[in-house]
Amino acid sequence: MEKTAANPDLRGKVIAILGSIAPEIEEAELRDDHPLRQQVDLDSMDWLNFLIGISEQLNVSIPEADYGRLVTLGDLLDYLRTKLG
């Protein structure tokens, strides 16, 4: 039950980090099941900066080997939930 309560908070933090990279995003339009880079038109450098921002701000290690698994916002949130416990 606690995990569910933390989910909106984690999503909000990730969206805030994304907003620092792509300030034009509309949170309400983001879909958890669509490729995130396509939704917000991030190039590879923006994507890398986004993942680095998540690592730094949430104090979580995201190895480069895992980048390919992080396609949708849902993928990213699930991944972070397992890393953050």
DRENPA-3360 file (N, C-alpha, C; in nm, 2 decimals, always signed):
BEGIN
1 = MEKTAANP = +0.08/-0.12/+0.00/+0.00/+0.00/+0.00/+0.09/+0.13/+0.00 ~ +0.20/+0.13/+0.07/+0.28/+0.24/+0.07/+0.34/+0.27/-0.06 ~ +0.37/+0.16/-0.14/+0.43/+0.17/-0.27/+0.34/+0.25/-0.36 ~ +0.21/+0.22/-0.35/+0.11/+0.29/-0.43/+0.11/+0.44/-0.40 ~ +0.11/+0.47/-0.27/+0.11/+0.61/-0.23/+0.23/+0.69/-0.28 ~ +0.35/+0.62/-0.29/+0.47/+0.68/-0.34/+0.47/+0.70/-0.49 ~ +0.39/+0.63/-0.56/+0.40/+0.63/-0.71/+0.37/+0.77/-0.76 ~ +0.27/+0.84/-0.72/+0.24/+0.97/-0.78/+0.36/+1.07/-0.75;
9 = DLRGKVIA = +0.42/+1.05/-0.63/+0.53/+1.14/-0.60/+0.65/+1.11/-0.69 ~ +0.68/+0.98/-0.71/+0.79/+0.95/-0.80/+0.76/+1.00/-0.94 ~ +0.64/+0.98/-0.99/+0.61/+1.02/-1.13/+0.63/+1.18/-1.13 ~ +0.58/+1.25/-1.03/+0.60/+1.39/-1.03/+0.74/+1.44/-1.03 ~ +0.83/+1.37/-0.96/+0.97/+1.40/-0.96/+1.03/+1.38/-1.10 ~ +1.00/+1.26/-1.16/+1.05/+1.23/-1.29/+1.00/+1.34/-1.39 ~ +0.87/+1.37/-1.39/+0.82/+1.47/-1.48/+0.89/+1.61/-1.46 ~ +0.92/+1.64/-1.33/+0.98/+1.77/-1.30/+1.13/+1.77/-1.37;
17 = ILGSIAPE = +1.19/+1.66/-1.36/+1.33/+1.65/-1.42/+1.32/+1.65/-1.57 ~ +1.22/+1.59/-1.62/+1.19/+1.59/-1.77/+1.16/+1.74/-1.81 ~ +1.09/+1.81/-1.73/+1.05/+1.95/-1.76/+1.17/+2.04/-1.76 ~ +1.28/+2.00/-1.69/+1.40/+2.09/-1.69/+1.48/+2.07/-1.82 ~ +1.45/+1.95/-1.89/+1.52/+1.93/-2.01/+1.43/+1.97/-2.13 ~ +1.30/+1.95/-2.11/+1.20/+1.99/-2.22/+1.09/+2.07/-2.16 ~ +1.11/+2.20/-2.14/+1.01/+2.28/-2.06/+0.87/+2.29/-2.13 ~ +0.87/+2.25/-2.26/+0.74/+2.26/-2.33/+0.64/+2.15/-2.31;
25 = IEEAELRD = +0.69/+2.05/-2.23/+0.60/+1.93/-2.21/+0.47/+1.97/-2.14 ~ +0.37/+1.89/-2.17/+0.24/+1.90/-2.10/+0.22/+1.77/-2.03 ~ +0.23/+1.77/-1.90/+0.22/+1.65/-1.82/+0.10/+1.57/-1.85 ~ -0.02/+1.64/-1.86/-0.14/+1.57/-1.88/-0.15/+1.50/-2.02 ~ -0.06/+1.53/-2.11/-0.06/+1.47/-2.24/+0.04/+1.35/-2.24 ~ +0.12/+1.33/-2.14/+0.21/+1.22/-2.14/+0.15/+1.09/-2.11 ~ +0.18/+0.99/-2.20/+0.12/+0.86/-2.18/+0.23/+0.76/-2.13 ~ +0.19/+0.69/-2.03/+0.29/+0.59/-1.97/+0.33/+0.48/-2.06;
33 = DHPLRQQV = +0.25/+0.45/-2.16/+0.27/+0.33/-2.25/+0.32/+0.37/-2.39 ~ +0.36/+0.49/-2.41/+0.42/+0.53/-2.54/+0.56/+0.57/-2.52 ~ +0.65/+0.55/-2.63/+0.79/+0.58/-2.61/+0.80/+0.73/-2.57 ~ +0.87/+0.75/-2.46/+0.88/+0.88/-2.40/+0.96/+0.98/-2.49 ~ +1.07/+0.93/-2.55/+1.15/+1.02/-2.64/+1.07/+1.07/-2.75 ~ +0.98/+0.99/-2.81/+0.90/+1.04/-2.92/+0.79/+1.13/-2.87 ~ +0.74/+1.11/-2.75/+0.63/+1.20/-2.70/+0.68/+1.34/-2.68 ~ +0.80/+1.35/-2.64/+0.85/+1.49/-2.61/+0.97/+1.53/-2.70;
41 = DLDSMDWL = +0.99/+1.45/-2.80/+1.09/+1.48/-2.91/+1.23/+1.51/-2.85 ~ +1.28/+1.42/-2.77/+1.41/+1.43/-2.72/+1.51/+1.37/-2.81 ~ +1.62/+1.44/-2.83/+1.73/+1.38/-2.91/+1.82/+1.30/-2.81 ~ +1.92/+1.23/-2.86/+1.99/+1.14/-2.77/+2.07/+1.21/-2.66 ~ +2.11/+1.34/-2.69/+2.18/+1.41/-2.58/+2.08/+1.46/-2.47 ~ +1.96/+1.50/-2.51/+1.86/+1.54/-2.42/+1.82/+1.41/-2.33 ~ +1.81/+1.30/-2.40/+1.77/+1.18/-2.33/+1.88/+1.14/-2.22 ~ +2.00/+1.15/-2.26/+2.11/+1.12/-2.17/+2.11/+1.22/-2.05;
49 = NFLIGISE = +2.09/+1.35/-2.08/+2.08/+1.45/-1.98/+1.97/+1.42/-1.88 ~ +1.86/+1.38/-1.94/+1.74/+1.34/-1.86/+1.77/+1.22/-1.76 ~ +1.84/+1.12/-1.81/+1.87/+1.00/-1.73/+1.98/+1.04/-1.63 ~ +2.07/+1.13/-1.66/+2.17/+1.17/-1.57/+2.10/+1.26/-1.46 ~ +2.01/+1.34/-1.50/+1.93/+1.42/-1.40/+1.86/+1.33/-1.30 ~ +1.80/+1.23/-1.35/+1.73/+1.13/-1.26/+1.83/+1.07/-1.17 ~ +1.94/+1.02/-1.22/+2.04/+0.96/-1.13/+2.08/+1.05/-1.02 ~ +2.11/+1.18/-1.06/+2.16/+1.28/-0.96/+2.06/+1.32/-0.86;
57 = QLNVSIPE = +1.94/+1.35/-0.91/+1.83/+1.40/-0.82/+1.77/+1.30/-0.73 ~ +1.76/+1.17/-0.79/+1.70/+1.07/-0.71/+1.80/+0.98/-0.64 ~ +1.93/+1.01/-0.66/+2.04/+0.93/-0.60/+2.02/+0.78/-0.64 ~ +2.01/+0.75/-0.76/+2.00/+0.62/-0.81/+2.09/+0.59/-0.93 ~ +2.16/+0.48/-0.93/+2.25/+0.45/-1.04/+2.17/+0.38/-1.15 ~ +2.19/+0.44/-1.27/+2.13/+0.38/-1.39/+2.24/+0.34/-1.49 ~ +2.28/+0.22/-1.49/+2.39/+0.18/-1.57/+2.35/+0.19/-1.72 ~ +2.45/+0.23/-1.80/+2.43/+0.25/-1.95/+2.37/+0.12/-2.01;
65 = ADYGRLVT = +2.40/+0.01/-1.96/+2.35/-0.12/-2.01/+2.19/-0.13/-2.00 ~ +2.14/-0.05/-1.90/+1.99/-0.05/-1.88/+1.92/+0.05/-1.96 ~ +1.99/+0.14/-2.03/+1.92/+0.25/-2.11/+1.82/+0.19/-2.21 ~ +1.85/+0.08/-2.27/+1.76/+0.03/-2.37/+1.63/-0.02/-2.32 ~ +1.62/-0.05/-2.19/+1.50/-0.10/-2.13/+1.41/+0.02/-2.10 ~ +1.46/+0.14/-2.10/+1.38/+0.25/-2.05/+1.32/+0.33/-2.17 ~ +1.21/+0.27/-2.22/+1.15/+0.33/-2.34/+1.03/+0.42/-2.31 ~ +0.94/+0.37/-2.23/+0.82/+0.44/-2.20/+0.83/+0.50/-2.06;
73 = LGDLLDYL = +0.75/+0.59/-2.03/+0.75/+0.65/-1.89/+0.71/+0.54/-1.79 ~ +0.63/+0.45/-1.83/+0.59/+0.34/-1.74/+0.71/+0.25/-1.71 ~ +0.79/+0.22/-1.82/+0.92/+0.14/-1.80/+1.01/+0.21/-1.70 ~ +1.03/+0.34/-1.72/+1.12/+0.42/-1.64/+1.07/+0.42/-1.49 ~ +0.94/+0.44/-1.47/+0.89/+0.44/-1.33/+0.90/+0.30/-1.27 ~ +0.87/+0.20/-1.34/+0.88/+0.06/-1.29/+1.03/+0.03/-1.25 ~ +1.12/+0.07/-1.34/+1.26/+0.05/-1.32/+1.31/+0.13/-1.19 ~ +1.27/+0.25/-1.18/+1.31/+0.33/-1.06/+1.25/+0.28/-0.93;
81 = RTKLG = +1.12/+0.23/-0.94/+1.06/+0.17/-0.82/+1.14/+0.05/-0.77 ~ +1.19/-0.03/-0.86/+1.27/-0.15/-0.82/+1.41/-0.10/-0.76 ~ +1.47/+0.00/-0.82/+1.59/+0.05/-0.77/+1.58/+0.12/-0.64 ~ +1.47/+0.20/-0.62/+1.46/+0.28/-0.50/+1.40/+0.19/-0.39 ~ +1.34/+0.08/-0.42/+1.29/-0.01/-0.32/+1.15/+0.04/-0.28;
% end
